[in-house]
């Protein structure tokens, strides 16, 4: 019979000098192996989805994150690129404001941003909002660039225009007051009821 509790690492063989938080170093070797095998066996298409996911964890760790609305809202957050429910690649999320994910470092904030950051520190830290990322070092671009070189269409829950600059199309959500088409706004408000047909231009 399998043991009730098993470990994916040997606690005496963790590389203490690796540039990764210890809590992630314990599982990183297994994580990298899983991703490498996934990339080999999965026939990748061009339409992908990127989102934040939670690995359920109820123990003690400073890296535990709370993301409201997730099936398991408490645990370690990772950034995942997936297709048809299959996780292909992912990055560990670091809560430190200097980073969005492992290996994705953000530039220092501007003076106005520092003021907002100071005010934000006075508020309780709840990870239920997307991290503001710049166009060249975003987590979304980072996970997309982990895939074989090709052109992809990425679906995200927020609009990242920077993907187009890197050769990837993107479809995301947008607030009603951001200037999107009024007819599309009306259809969105009518969600759950009969959908009017969108008028399309015919090409002959």
Residue pairs with C-beta under 8 A, 6 or more apart in sequence:
8 26
8 27
8 29
8 30
9 26
9 27
9 29
9 30
11 26
14 22
14 25
14 26
15 25
16 22
18 25
18 28
20 28
20 92
20 102
21 63
21 92
21 94
23 61
23 62
23 63
23 76
24 63
24 76
24 92
24 102
28 92
31 90
31 92
35 88
35 89
35 90
38 86
38 87
38 88
38 89
39 88
39 89
39 147
39 148
42 83
42 86
42 88
44 83
44 88
44 147
44 148
44 150
45 83
46 150
46 151
46 152
46 153
47 83
47 152
47 153
47 155
48 81
48 82
48 83
48 88
48 144
48 147
48 152
48 153
48 154
48 155
49 81
49 82
49 83
49 154
49 155
49 156
50 79
50 80
50 81
50 82
50 140
50 143
50 144
50 154
50 155
50 156
51 79
51 80
51 82
51 156
51 157
52 67
52 77
52 78
52 79
52 80
52 93
52 130
53 70
53 77
53 78
53 79
53 80
53 87
53 90
54 65
54 67
54 70
54 71
54 72
54 73
54 74
54 75
54 76
54 77
54 78
55 75
55 76
55 77
55 78
56 72
56 74
56 75
57 64
57 74
57 75
57 76
58 74
58 75
61 76
62 95
63 76
63 94
63 95
64 74
64 75
64 76
65 74
65 75
65 76
65 77
65 93
65 95
65 127
66 73
66 74
66 126
66 127
66 128
67 73
67 77
67 127
67 128
68 126
68 128
69 128
76 92
76 93
77 93
77 127
78 90
78 91
78 92
78 93
79 90
79 91
79 93
79 100
79 101
79 139
79 140
79 142
79 143
80 87
80 89
80 90
80 143
81 87
81 88
81 89
81 90
81 143
81 144
81 146
81 147
81 154
82 88
88 147
89 143
89 146
89 147
90 143
91 101
91 102
91 103
91 104
91 139
91 142
91 143
92 101
92 102
93 100
93 101
93 102
94 100
94 101
94 102
95 125
95 127
97 117
98 105
98 106
99 105
99 106
100 106
100 131
100 133
100 137
100 138
100 139
101 139
101 142
101 143
103 142
104 133
104 137
104 138
104 139
104 142
105 137
106 133
106 134
106 137
107 134
107 137
109 117
130 157
130 158
131 139
133 139
133 140
133 160
134 162
135 161
135 162
135 165
136 162
138 160
138 162
140 154
140 156
140 160
140 162
140 163
140 170
141 160
141 162
141 163
141 166
141 168
144 152
144 154
144 163
144 166
144 168
145 166
151 167
151 168
151 169
152 168
152 169
153 168
153 169
153 170
153 171
154 160
154 163
154 168
154 169
154 170
154 171
155 170
155 171
155 172
156 170
156 171
156 172
156 173
157 172
157 173
158 172
158 173
159 170
159 172
159 173
159 174
160 170
160 172
161 170
163 169
163 170
164 170
174 180
176 185
176 188
183 198
183 199
184 198
186 196
187 195
187 196
187 198
190 196
